[in-house]
Amino acid sequence: MIRVGLTGGIGSGKTTVARLLRALGFPVYEADTEAKQLINKDRDIREQIIHLLGKEAYNEQGYNRKYVGSLVFNNEELLQKLNEIVHPAVANHFEQWCTEKDEFNVVFQEAAVLFENGNYSRFDKTILVVAPEITRIGRVMQRDDMNKQEVVARINNQWQDDEKMKLADFVITCDGQHLVIPQVMNILKQL
């Protein structure tokens, strides 16, 4: 089984590429979605996050993403500690998921911070999705009802695309001007 990491900065279009891969019949593990479920359902993770960030990290609806974001996205040390709680749990969950997909020759994991946390080394190949920062800001502001300053803070907590390109095996440009399907099909031929 070939394991492919699919990443890109916030608003880059990696979810669009993941949807396309899924439509083509490939299994795609969405690390951010799975992390949110683990954060809400796993008692041990919940207790560790409360210990780190306080009871306000959870409310009646579950994980208080906005509150946590307001703390960690301007505090590198807190963000790292939060990631040290969540990332190992997601990695273990992905391994379990892969065993359930053993009939597939290729599986993908969509993850926002694949290079930043060093997890790229666990994959056979990596795909980086890129888009101009102005495009990314507009997408995220519209999608997540955030202001420009909040989006820029999140972008600044991720590596710049040129840093990621040095480590990526493949790059897909998702800027509204380059066709995504031919780029994806070309990569699939090479896997």
C-alpha positions, -999 to +999 in steps of 0.1 A: +000+000+000+013+034-010+006+061+016+004+096+002+003+127+023-018+155+009-012+190+024-014+227+018-018+258+038-051+270+050-074+279+021-050+264-005-076+240-020-064+207-005-100+197+004-110+202-032-082+179-043-092+154-015-128+154-028-116+148-063-095+118-052-125+104-033-147+108-064-120+088-083-125+060-058-095+065-035-098+065+003-089+098+019-083+101+056-091+137+067-067+143+096-083+176+107-118+161+107-106+130+125-087+151+150-118+171+158-137+139+165-109+125+186-107+158+205-145+156+213-148+118+219-115+107+235-117+113+272-079+112+277-073+139+250-101+160+264-086+159+299-051+168+286-065+197+266-084+210+297-053+207+318-033+227+292-059+253+282-085+254+310-122+243+312-131+270+286-115+247+260-149+229+259-184+241+261-219+226+257-213+220+220-179+203+227-145+215+217-144+253+218-124+259+187-127+296+186-115+300+222-086+275+217-077+293+185-076+326+202-050+311+227-028+290+205-025+308+172-006+337+188+014+315+212+038+291+196+046+272+228+009+265+235+003+255+199+032+230+201+019+215+234-016+212+219-001+195+188+018+171+211-015+159+225-034+157+193-009+146+166+001+112+181-035+103+186-043+111+150-013+092+138-024+061+157-059+065+144-046+067+108-027+035+112-058+017+123-077+032+094-051+020+069-055-016+082-092-013+073-083-002+038-059-030+029-077-038-004-065-004-018-030+000-034-030+038-026-044+057+003-043+094+010-042+115+042-052+151+040-034+171+067-029+208+071+005+206+088+022+176+073+056+192+069+056+214+100+052+185+124+076+162+106+049+136+098+057+138+061+084+112+067+057+086+074+045+088+038+058+072+006+049+104-013+036+138-006+014+162-025+014+200-018-015+221-029-007+258-034-026+290-041-017+327-039-021+341-004-047+366-014-068+337-028-063+317+004-073+346+026-105+352+006-115+315+007-110+312+044-128+345+053-158+333+033-157+297+044-150+302+081-165+336+088-132+350+099-116+384+095-085+389+075-063+393+106-074+359+120-067+342+087-033+358+083-024+347+119-032+311+109-013+314+077+017+328+096+016+297+119+022+274+089+053+272+068+054+292+036+048+273+004+084+276-009+096+258+023+071+230+018+080+227-020+115+216-011+100+185+007+070+178-015+071+151-042+043+168-062+028+202-063-008+211-074-017+247-081-053+254-071-057+290-080-088+291-102-067+295-133-049+261-135-071+230-141-068+207-111-081+174-126-052+171-152-027+178-124-042+151-102-044+126-130-007+132-139+003+125-103-018+094-101+000+080-132+033+084-113+022+067-081 
